[in-house]
Amino acid sequence: MVIAFTGDPFLAREALLEEARLLGLSRFTDPTPEALAEALAPGLFGGGGAMLDLREVSEGEWKALKPILEGVPEGVPVLLLDPRPSPSRAAFYRSRERRDFPTPKGKDLVRHLENRARRLGLRLPSGVAQYLAALEADLEALERELEKLALLPPPLTLEKVEMVVALKPPITGFDLVRAVLEKNPKEALARLKRLKEEGEEPLKLLGAFAWQFGLLSRAYFLLQENPRPKEADLARLGAHPYAAKKALEEARRLSEEALRQALTTLIEAERRAKGGKDPWLALEMAVLSLAVDQRVSPG
């Protein structure tokens, strides 16, 4: 009985260890033909079984293991941890049991974090769960941070989490907007440089930057209608609740003139970028212009 656990490394390993506990398996076997054959050999107290971690196994090593795995009797359990199987291993699993655990994204990731927090006796406020879901981290790293947050005294605020969590937040269009609004051209250009080094497309980034200012504009006009909007009003902004709340915070300090000027500058930058000019240069000029223009700043 061969069962492969694939998908997200953290979820796959956790599911494998739970299955191993039910089957009475307690440790991983070295992924070598000799060690596997020894683990599968009937012993004094049972018919054997094995757990193999194939994450670092080469194709040559897999070819040596495959004949043994093909001969595993139905009643002998062999659990394989293989989050991202090679094509040859994936083909092998097609005629065997494969349990796949995709990495949760978006709202599914937020729900995952909330559920994991509850297991630790921790209630995550919505804004905190959304902040954690936006970090550049895998599920195992996020789990370690949840364990750390569970030790903090309540209440668990976003500010407290930002101070404690040791993970790198992603550079986003909103980070650029914040640097611009803070009148910090050096910081804005530094963030833009990092995005360029990470392979971001300038037109895509320009669009994201413009979208963020559009979000600020929608937040500004929502505040003109209702200075104290409720949670239900956030849906009108067409953004993730966490981003919508951040936009409202920034929009409270802006003027309509500042927002109109910013959007005009970004429209002109997009026209230049799509008109044959260097798109990175157009983006850099727009960022620099907005970061030094005193009209585009908190009032």
Contacts in CASP RR format, 6 or more apart in sequence:
PFRMAT RR
TARGET T0000
AUTHOR 0000-0000-0000
METHOD contacts of the structure
MODEL  1
MVIAFTGDPFLAREALLEEARLLGLSRFTDPTPEALAEALAPGLFGGGGA
MLDLREVSEGEWKALKPILEGVPEGVPVLLLDPRPSPSRAAFYRSRERRD
FPTPKGKDLVRHLENRARRLGLRLPSGVAQYLAALEADLEALERELEKLA
LLPPPLTLEKVEMVVALKPPITGFDLVRAVLEKNPKEALARLKRLKEEGE
EPLKLLGAFAWQFGLLSRAYFLLQENPRPKEADLARLGAHPYAAKKALEE
ARRLSEEALRQALTTLIEAERRAKGGKDPWLALEMAVLSLAVDQRVSPG
1 72 0 8 1.000
1 73 0 8 1.000
1 74 0 8 1.000
1 75 0 8 1.000
1 76 0 8 1.000
1 77 0 8 1.000
1 78 0 8 1.000
1 97 0 8 1.000
2 69 0 8 1.000
2 72 0 8 1.000
2 78 0 8 1.000
2 80 0 8 1.000
2 96 0 8 1.000
2 97 0 8 1.000
3 19 0 8 1.000
3 77 0 8 1.000
3 78 0 8 1.000
3 79 0 8 1.000
3 80 0 8 1.000
3 96 0 8 1.000
3 97 0 8 1.000
3 98 0 8 1.000
3 99 0 8 1.000
4 80 0 8 1.000
4 82 0 8 1.000
4 85 0 8 1.000
4 89 0 8 1.000
4 93 0 8 1.000
4 96 0 8 1.000
4 97 0 8 1.000
4 98 0 8 1.000
4 99 0 8 1.000
5 12 0 8 1.000
5 13 0 8 1.000
5 15 0 8 1.000
5 16 0 8 1.000
5 19 0 8 1.000
5 79 0 8 1.000
5 80 0 8 1.000
5 81 0 8 1.000
5 82 0 8 1.000
5 83 0 8 1.000
5 99 0 8 1.000
5 101 0 8 1.000
6 12 0 8 1.000
6 82 0 8 1.000
6 83 0 8 1.000
6 84 0 8 1.000
6 85 0 8 1.000
6 93 0 8 1.000
6 98 0 8 1.000
6 99 0 8 1.000
6 100 0 8 1.000
6 101 0 8 1.000
7 83 0 8 1.000
7 84 0 8 1.000
7 100 0 8 1.000
7 101 0 8 1.000
7 102 0 8 1.000
7 103 0 8 1.000
8 83 0 8 1.000
8 101 0 8 1.000
8 102 0 8 1.000
8 103 0 8 1.000
8 104 0 8 1.000
8 138 0 8 1.000
8 139 0 8 1.000
9 55 0 8 1.000
9 83 0 8 1.000
9 138 0 8 1.000
9 139 0 8 1.000
9 140 0 8 1.000
10 138 0 8 1.000
10 139 0 8 1.000
10 140 0 8 1.000
10 143 0 8 1.000
11 101 0 8 1.000
11 103 0 8 1.000
11 139 0 8 1.000
12 81 0 8 1.000
12 82 0 8 1.000
12 83 0 8 1.000
12 99 0 8 1.000
12 101 0 8 1.000
13 81 0 8 1.000
13 83 0 8 1.000
15 99 0 8 1.000
15 101 0 8 1.000
16 51 0 8 1.000
16 79 0 8 1.000
16 81 0 8 1.000
19 79 0 8 1.000
20 26 0 8 1.000
20 51 0 8 1.000
20 79 0 8 1.000
23 49 0 8 1.000
23 77 0 8 1.000
23 79 0 8 1.000
25 49 0 8 1.000
25 50 0 8 1.000
25 51 0 8 1.000
25 77 0 8 1.000
25 79 0 8 1.000
27 51 0 8 1.000
28 51 0 8 1.000
28 52 0 8 1.000
28 53 0 8 1.000
28 81 0 8 1.000
29 35 0 8 1.000
29 36 0 8 1.000
29 39 0 8 1.000
29 50 0 8 1.000
29 51 0 8 1.000
29 52 0 8 1.000
30 36 0 8 1.000
31 52 0 8 1.000
31 53 0 8 1.000
31 54 0 8 1.000
31 57 0 8 1.000
31 61 0 8 1.000
31 65 0 8 1.000
32 61 0 8 1.000
32 64 0 8 1.000
32 65 0 8 1.000
33 64 0 8 1.000
33 65 0 8 1.000
33 68 0 8 1.000
36 50 0 8 1.000
36 52 0 8 1.000
36 65 0 8 1.000
36 68 0 8 1.000
36 69 0 8 1.000
37 68 0 8 1.000
39 48 0 8 1.000
39 49 0 8 1.000
39 50 0 8 1.000
40 48 0 8 1.000
40 49 0 8 1.000
40 50 0 8 1.000
40 68 0 8 1.000
40 72 0 8 1.000
40 76 0 8 1.000
40 78 0 8 1.000
41 47 0 8 1.000
41 48 0 8 1.000
42 48 0 8 1.000
47 76 0 8 1.000
48 76 0 8 1.000
49 76 0 8 1.000
49 77 0 8 1.000
49 78 0 8 1.000
50 77 0 8 1.000
50 78 0 8 1.000
50 79 0 8 1.000
51 78 0 8 1.000
51 79 0 8 1.000
51 81 0 8 1.000
52 65 0 8 1.000
52 78 0 8 1.000
52 79 0 8 1.000
52 80 0 8 1.000
52 81 0 8 1.000
53 81 0 8 1.000
54 62 0 8 1.000
54 80 0 8 1.000
54 81 0 8 1.000
54 82 0 8 1.000
54 85 0 8 1.000
54 89 0 8 1.000
55 81 0 8 1.000
55 82 0 8 1.000
55 83 0 8 1.000
55 84 0 8 1.000
57 65 0 8 1.000
59 86 0 8 1.000
59 88 0 8 1.000
62 86 0 8 1.000
62 88 0 8 1.000
62 89 0 8 1.000
66 92 0 8 1.000
69 78 0 8 1.000
69 92 0 8 1.000
72 78 0 8 1.000
82 89 0 8 1.000
82 93 0 8 1.000
85 93 0 8 1.000
103 109 0 8 1.000
103 138 0 8 1.000
103 139 0 8 1.000
104 111 0 8 1.000
104 112 0 8 1.000
104 139 0 8 1.000
106 133 0 8 1.000
109 133 0 8 1.000
110 129 0 8 1.000
110 130 0 8 1.000
110 133 0 8 1.000
112 139 0 8 1.000
113 124 0 8 1.000
113 129 0 8 1.000
113 132 0 8 1.000
113 133 0 8 1.000
113 142 0 8 1.000
113 146 0 8 1.000
114 124 0 8 1.000
114 129 0 8 1.000
116 142 0 8 1.000
116 143 0 8 1.000
116 146 0 8 1.000
117 123 0 8 1.000
117 124 0 8 1.000
117 129 0 8 1.000
117 146 0 8 1.000
117 149 0 8 1.000
117 150 0 8 1.000
120 146 0 8 1.000
120 147 0 8 1.000
120 150 0 8 1.000
121 150 0 8 1.000
122 146 0 8 1.000
122 149 0 8 1.000
122 150 0 8 1.000
122 156 0 8 1.000
123 156 0 8 1.000
124 132 0 8 1.000
124 149 0 8 1.000
124 156 0 8 1.000
125 156 0 8 1.000
125 157 0 8 1.000
125 158 0 8 1.000
126 241 0 8 1.000
126 242 0 8 1.000
127 158 0 8 1.000
127 241 0 8 1.000
127 242 0 8 1.000
127 245 0 8 1.000
128 149 0 8 1.000
128 156 0 8 1.000
128 157 0 8 1.000
128 158 0 8 1.000
128 161 0 8 1.000
130 240 0 8 1.000
130 241 0 8 1.000
130 242 0 8 1.000
131 158 0 8 1.000
131 161 0 8 1.000
131 162 0 8 1.000
131 242 0 8 1.000
132 142 0 8 1.000
132 145 0 8 1.000
132 146 0 8 1.000
132 161 0 8 1.000
132 165 0 8 1.000
134 169 0 8 1.000
134 170 0 8 1.000
134 172 0 8 1.000
134 242 0 8 1.000
135 142 0 8 1.000
135 165 0 8 1.000
135 167 0 8 1.000
135 168 0 8 1.000
135 169 0 8 1.000
135 170 0 8 1.000
136 167 0 8 1.000
136 168 0 8 1.000
136 169 0 8 1.000
136 170 0 8 1.000
137 145 0 8 1.000
137 167 0 8 1.000
137 168 0 8 1.000
141 167 0 8 1.000
142 167 0 8 1.000
145 165 0 8 1.000
145 166 0 8 1.000
145 167 0 8 1.000
148 164 0 8 1.000
148 165 0 8 1.000
149 156 0 8 1.000
149 161 0 8 1.000
149 164 0 8 1.000
149 165 0 8 1.000
152 160 0 8 1.000
152 164 0 8 1.000
171 191 0 8 1.000
171 194 0 8 1.000
171 195 0 8 1.000
171 198 0 8 1.000
172 208 0 8 1.000
173 205 0 8 1.000
173 208 0 8 1.000
173 209 0 8 1.000
173 212 0 8 1.000
174 212 0 8 1.000
174 243 0 8 1.000
174 246 0 8 1.000
175 191 0 8 1.000
176 188 0 8 1.000
176 191 0 8 1.000
176 192 0 8 1.000
176 209 0 8 1.000
176 212 0 8 1.000
176 287 0 8 1.000
177 209 0 8 1.000
177 212 0 8 1.000
177 213 0 8 1.000
177 216 0 8 1.000
177 250 0 8 1.000
178 250 0 8 1.000
179 185 0 8 1.000
179 187 0 8 1.000
179 188 0 8 1.000
179 191 0 8 1.000
179 291 0 8 1.000
180 188 0 8 1.000
180 262 0 8 1.000
180 287 0 8 1.000
180 290 0 8 1.000
180 291 0 8 1.000
180 296 0 8 1.000
181 250 0 8 1.000
181 253 0 8 1.000
181 254 0 8 1.000
181 296 0 8 1.000
181 297 0 8 1.000
181 298 0 8 1.000
183 291 0 8 1.000
183 292 0 8 1.000
183 294 0 8 1.000
183 297 0 8 1.000
184 291 0 8 1.000
185 287 0 8 1.000
185 288 0 8 1.000
185 291 0 8 1.000
185 292 0 8 1.000
188 287 0 8 1.000
188 288 0 8 1.000
188 290 0 8 1.000
188 291 0 8 1.000
189 284 0 8 1.000
189 287 0 8 1.000
189 288 0 8 1.000
189 291 0 8 1.000
192 205 0 8 1.000
192 283 0 8 1.000
192 284 0 8 1.000
192 287 0 8 1.000
195 205 0 8 1.000
196 202 0 8 1.000
196 280 0 8 1.000
202 273 0 8 1.000
202 279 0 8 1.000
202 280 0 8 1.000
202 282 0 8 1.000
202 283 0 8 1.000
203 270 0 8 1.000
203 273 0 8 1.000
203 274 0 8 1.000
203 279 0 8 1.000
205 283 0 8 1.000
206 266 0 8 1.000
206 269 0 8 1.000
206 270 0 8 1.000
206 273 0 8 1.000
206 279 0 8 1.000
206 282 0 8 1.000
206 283 0 8 1.000
206 286 0 8 1.000
207 266 0 8 1.000
207 270 0 8 1.000
209 266 0 8 1.000
209 283 0 8 1.000
209 286 0 8 1.000
209 287 0 8 1.000
210 263 0 8 1.000
210 266 0 8 1.000
210 267 0 8 1.000
210 270 0 8 1.000
212 247 0 8 1.000
213 259 0 8 1.000
213 262 0 8 1.000
213 263 0 8 1.000
213 266 0 8 1.000
214 259 0 8 1.000
214 263 0 8 1.000
215 237 0 8 1.000
215 238 0 8 1.000
215 239 0 8 1.000
215 243 0 8 1.000
215 244 0 8 1.000
215 247 0 8 1.000
216 247 0 8 1.000
216 250 0 8 1.000
216 251 0 8 1.000
216 254 0 8 1.000
216 259 0 8 1.000
216 262 0 8 1.000
217 251 0 8 1.000
217 259 0 8 1.000
217 263 0 8 1.000
218 236 0 8 1.000
218 237 0 8 1.000
218 238 0 8 1.000
218 247 0 8 1.000
219 237 0 8 1.000
219 244 0 8 1.000
219 247 0 8 1.000
219 248 0 8 1.000
219 250 0 8 1.000
219 251 0 8 1.000
220 251 0 8 1.000
220 254 0 8 1.000
220 256 0 8 1.000
220 259 0 8 1.000
222 229 0 8 1.000
222 233 0 8 1.000
222 236 0 8 1.000
222 237 0 8 1.000
222 248 0 8 1.000
222 251 0 8 1.000
223 229 0 8 1.000
223 248 0 8 1.000
223 251 0 8 1.000
223 252 0 8 1.000
226 233 0 8 1.000
229 248 0 8 1.000
231 241 0 8 1.000
234 241 0 8 1.000
234 244 0 8 1.000
234 245 0 8 1.000
234 248 0 8 1.000
237 244 0 8 1.000
237 247 0 8 1.000
238 244 0 8 1.000
239 247 0 8 1.000
250 298 0 8 1.000
253 298 0 8 1.000
253 299 0 8 1.000
254 298 0 8 1.000
254 299 0 8 1.000
255 295 0 8 1.000
255 299 0 8 1.000
257 295 0 8 1.000
258 295 0 8 1.000
258 296 0 8 1.000
258 297 0 8 1.000
258 299 0 8 1.000
261 293 0 8 1.000
261 295 0 8 1.000
261 296 0 8 1.000
262 290 0 8 1.000
262 296 0 8 1.000
265 286 0 8 1.000
265 289 0 8 1.000
265 290 0 8 1.000
265 293 0 8 1.000
265 296 0 8 1.000
266 286 0 8 1.000
266 290 0 8 1.000
268 286 0 8 1.000
269 282 0 8 1.000
269 283 0 8 1.000
269 285 0 8 1.000
269 286 0 8 1.000
270 282 0 8 1.000
272 282 0 8 1.000
273 279 0 8 1.000
273 282 0 8 1.000
273 283 0 8 1.000
290 296 0 8 1.000
END
